[in-house]
Amino acid sequence: MSVSDYQRIEKAIEFLDAHFREQPNLARVARAAGLSAFHFQRLFRRWAGVSPKRFVQYLTAVHARALLRQTTNVLEAAHGAGLSGGGRLHDLMVTVHAATPGDIQSGGRGLVIRYGTHPTPFGDCFCALTDRGICALEFVSSTKQTLKRLRSEWPRAELRHAPKETAAVAARLRRRPGAVRAPVSLYVKGTNFQVRVWEALLRIAPGKLATYEMVARQVGKPRAVRAVANAVASNPVALLIPCHRVIRKSGALGGYRWGVARKQALIGWESARFA
């Protein structure tokens, strides 16, 4: 899917979110996306696998609360659920390696970071990887700004533009649900607490949601809900560490580092395939 196609999808999702009480018909939503009803319906089904009307049901607080009620601890239940059936959870095949204090203190001296920007079903994604694993995966509107931020985080590392090497990561994000996936390693820079939170997020299955309170209990800090929220918001690896699956206990989706409309798109897209 092209970037322009995803942008049309995002416009439609924003319109549906703003006008859902009016129950707009297909033609009206299509106009918001700048397409005819016929072409919009075809584009949306190709992207989401369901109709726009069905998709918007996955974004309601009622649906979110229903998912949360399925278990009192989604994080623990996800381990069992993810290993059954044809849709083995790729999240359980992700290993997080934290940068050591020495790595951080040296500013990445001796570290080679290859990077590239690639299209995904959710817009352009900037990927950076090292020999130890993926160190950044972000949705971008400006590669230049993202690269500048990466340089500030690893000031002594060698940055190489190597899209042929990072293309494999983007291809992984485009594969159909249930496809066989190889294990992947992440190399992240964060505090011990942040890393524990990011590891907990890996246990939330696609099509499922958890609250910040659930994650706080999972990491053994039930009163540290705000600190958990900050750690979730600081996630450096979109999608593979699924911070988009964490919502407020009211059922409201809450914020997202790469835009609320994109969070809605991710949750709805996964719900259509896994819920």
LONU-109789 format. One line per 2 residues: their letters; for each residue x, y, z of C-alpha. Coordinates in Angstrom, 3 decimals, m for minus. Example, Ala and Ser with C-alpha at 12.3 -4.5 7.8 and 13.67 -1.06 7.14 Angstrom:
REM residues 2
as> 12.300/m4.500/7.800  13.670/m1.060/7.140
This chain:
REM residues 275
ms> 0.000/0.000/0.000  1.316/3.441/m0.920
vs> 1.750/6.252/1.581  m1.020/8.241/m0.130
dy> m3.395/5.276/0.256  m2.684/5.056/3.981
qr> m3.177/8.815/4.312  m6.651/8.407/2.806
ie> m7.385/5.618/5.283  m6.222/7.808/8.163
ka> m8.429/10.699/7.005  m11.407/8.339/6.913
ie> m10.659/7.042/10.426  m10.364/10.596/11.772
fl> m13.686/11.471/10.114  m15.404/8.375/11.519
da> m14.073/9.141/14.989  m15.327/12.721/14.844
hf> m18.762/11.873/13.381  m19.550/8.360/14.639
re> m22.651/9.534/16.523  m24.106/10.699/13.212
qp> m23.528/7.256/11.657  m22.320/8.714/8.336
nl> m22.980/6.625/5.241  m20.277/5.223/2.989
ar> m20.498/8.047/0.441  m19.907/10.681/3.111
va> m16.892/8.896/4.562  m15.518/8.365/1.054
ra> m15.764/12.100/0.338  m13.725/12.811/3.467
ag> m11.046/10.503/2.054  m11.221/12.160/m1.363
ls> m12.540/9.081/m3.198  m15.724/7.759/m4.741
af> m17.725/5.347/m2.595  m16.782/2.449/m4.875
hf> m13.047/3.099/m4.824  m12.992/3.883/m1.119
qr> m14.815/0.669/m0.205  m12.388/m1.360/m2.289
lf> m9.327/0.412/m0.854  m10.540/0.058/2.730
rr> m11.366/m3.639/2.402  m7.985/m4.298/0.840
wa> m6.283/m2.572/3.768  m8.442/m3.668/6.724
gv> m10.040/m6.889/5.493  m13.465/m5.653/6.638
sp> m15.905/m2.910/5.678  m15.564/0.627/7.129
kr> m18.814/0.076/9.082  m17.446/m3.073/10.717
fv> m14.059/m1.490/11.319  m15.423/1.461/13.276
qy> m17.086/m0.941/15.731  m13.608/m2.037/16.802
lt> m12.753/1.522/17.821  m15.582/2.076/20.290
av> m15.092/2.206/24.044  m17.753/m0.508/24.349
ha> m15.645/m2.899/22.265  m12.480/m1.946/24.177
ra> m14.120/m2.608/27.543  m15.398/m5.962/26.269
ll> m11.834/m6.979/25.409  m10.607/m5.880/28.816
rq> m13.334/m7.896/30.540  m12.250/m11.112/28.828
tt> m9.567/m11.539/31.447  m8.443/m9.805/34.592
nv> m4.861/m10.088/33.373  m4.463/m9.958/29.631
le> m0.696/m10.043/29.930  m0.576/m13.456/31.581
aa> m3.342/m14.950/29.458  m1.620/m13.906/26.243
hg> 1.141/m16.471/26.712  m1.287/m19.382/26.405
ag> m3.523/m17.859/23.774  m0.649/m16.866/21.537
ls> 0.706/m20.374/21.065  m2.518/m21.973/19.876
gg> m4.089/m22.025/16.413  m2.630/m20.751/13.189
gr> m1.839/m17.244/14.359  1.285/m17.713/16.463
lh> 2.072/m14.416/18.112  5.162/m12.803/16.691
dl> 5.389/m10.817/19.929  6.532/m13.949/21.755
mv> 9.398/m14.289/19.297  10.803/m10.831/20.074
tv> 13.793/m10.600/22.421  14.735/m7.330/24.096
ha> 18.400/m6.607/24.792  19.089/m3.476/26.845
at> 22.076/m1.272/26.095  24.596/m1.539/28.918
pg> 25.659/1.479/31.006  29.017/1.274/29.219
di> 27.327/1.399/25.804  25.339/4.451/26.846
qs> 28.280/6.219/28.481  30.411/5.776/25.371
gg> 27.695/7.316/23.200  27.735/4.248/20.977
rg> 31.442/4.323/20.167  32.196/1.406/17.829
lv> 28.506/0.862/17.098  27.369/0.795/13.455
ir> 23.721/1.702/12.910  22.180/0.990/9.507
yg> 18.976/2.804/8.686  16.320/3.160/6.018
th> 12.744/4.359/5.509  10.097/2.035/4.086
pt> 6.332/1.958/3.403  4.109/m0.094/5.731
pf> 0.318/m0.510/5.963  0.400/2.345/8.490
gd> 2.605/4.877/6.717  6.326/5.339/6.204
cf> 8.456/3.742/8.894  12.053/4.596/9.791
ca> 14.061/1.545/10.834  17.506/1.502/12.427
lt> 19.368/m1.681/13.267  22.676/m2.796/14.725
dr> 24.439/m6.150/14.872  22.759/m6.591/18.268
gi> 19.227/m5.894/17.054  16.764/m3.224/15.949
ca> 17.323/m0.022/17.913  14.593/2.170/16.430
le> 11.353/1.739/14.505  9.293/4.893/14.098
fv> 6.554/6.246/11.874  7.923/9.349/10.207
ss> 6.947/12.393/8.229  10.539/13.624/8.143
tk> 13.431/11.167/7.994  15.816/14.073/8.533
qt> 14.348/14.897/11.954  14.298/11.248/13.024
lk> 17.902/10.825/11.950  18.870/13.919/13.930
rl> 17.240/12.447/17.043  19.006/9.122/16.505
rs> 22.317/10.951/16.234  21.655/12.746/19.528
ew> 20.963/9.392/21.238  24.082/7.710/19.830
pr> 26.468/10.630/19.133  29.584/8.460/18.560
ae> 27.985/5.689/16.547  28.522/5.365/12.795
lr> 25.256/5.892/10.903  24.942/4.251/7.488
ha> 22.081/4.637/5.043  21.429/0.979/4.182
pk> 17.811/0.517/3.023  18.552/m2.890/1.501
et> 19.434/m4.210/4.956  16.484/m2.606/6.771
aa> 13.988/m3.658/4.073  13.635/m7.102/5.680
va> 12.227/m5.490/8.830  9.638/m3.547/6.830
ar> 8.707/m6.707/4.925  8.020/m8.420/8.242
lr> 5.465/m5.736/9.103  3.632/m6.275/5.806
rr> 3.210/m10.047/6.067  m0.258/m11.483/6.481
pg> m1.434/m12.559/9.950  m0.364/m16.098/10.787
av> 2.599/m16.076/8.413  5.719/m17.809/9.690
ra> 8.027/m15.261/11.258  11.646/m15.593/12.309
pv> 12.712/m14.465/15.793  13.829/m10.848/16.020
sl> 16.132/m9.085/18.488  15.783/m5.525/19.726
yv> 18.618/m3.422/21.107  17.076/m0.635/23.169
kg> 18.307/2.208/25.317  16.295/2.698/28.506
tn> 16.227/2.436/32.270  15.729/m0.944/33.929
fq> 12.124/0.026/34.647  11.426/1.081/31.055
vr> 12.852/m2.169/29.718  10.676/m4.182/32.115
vw> 7.596/m2.312/30.878  8.530/m2.853/27.222
ea> 9.032/m6.564/27.872  5.584/m6.710/29.508
ll> 4.025/m5.149/26.403  5.307/m8.068/24.316
ri> 2.816/m10.312/26.127  m0.259/m8.431/24.893
ap> m1.610/m10.475/21.981  m2.714/m8.903/18.684
gk> m6.425/m8.158/18.857  m6.208/m7.763/22.657
la> m5.808/m4.689/24.832  m4.473/m3.935/28.299
ty> m4.723/m0.943/30.617  m1.856/0.968/32.156
em> m2.953/m0.469/35.504  m2.623/m4.031/34.167
va> 0.879/m3.332/32.928  1.811/m1.757/36.264
rq> 0.704/m4.905/38.088  2.602/m7.072/35.643
vg> 5.897/m5.326/36.392  5.264/m5.504/40.129
kp> 4.572/m1.787/40.595  0.774/m1.494/40.906
ra> 0.946/2.107/42.141  3.341/3.292/39.444
vr> 0.687/3.794/36.775  1.987/7.200/35.705
av> 5.558/5.909/35.455  4.281/3.000/33.352
an> 2.443/5.423/31.060  5.645/7.428/30.606
av> 7.596/4.265/29.773  4.942/3.189/27.260
as> 5.111/6.622/25.622  8.914/6.354/25.404
np> 8.882/3.086/23.437  11.558/3.367/20.699
va> 10.344/0.410/18.595  6.828/0.820/17.208
ll> 4.716/m2.243/16.371  7.253/m4.847/17.502
ip> 6.894/m3.506/21.044  3.110/m2.996/20.840
ch> 2.553/0.108/22.950  m0.533/0.834/20.815
rv> m2.354/m2.005/22.644  m2.362/m0.121/25.958
ir> m5.450/2.012/26.630  m7.175/3.773/29.520
ks> m9.290/1.731/31.934  m12.391/3.665/30.799
ga> m12.035/2.107/27.358  m10.797/5.367/25.815
lg> m7.791/4.766/23.587  m5.632/7.534/25.042
gy> m2.661/9.105/23.303  m0.017/7.661/21.015
rw> 3.462/8.895/20.196  2.789/8.630/16.456
gv> m0.749/10.026/16.439  m4.119/8.903/17.796
ar> m5.508/8.183/14.315  m2.633/5.776/13.693
kq> m3.301/4.088/17.056  m6.935/3.670/16.000
al> m5.796/2.235/12.677  m3.482/m0.265/14.381
ig> m6.055/m1.432/16.933  m8.829/m1.726/14.362
we> m6.588/m3.488/11.832  m5.485/m6.071/14.406
sa> m9.001/m6.527/15.772  m10.315/m7.284/12.288
rf> m7.765/m10.087/11.974  m7.330/m11.505/15.466
a> m10.252/m10.589/17.751
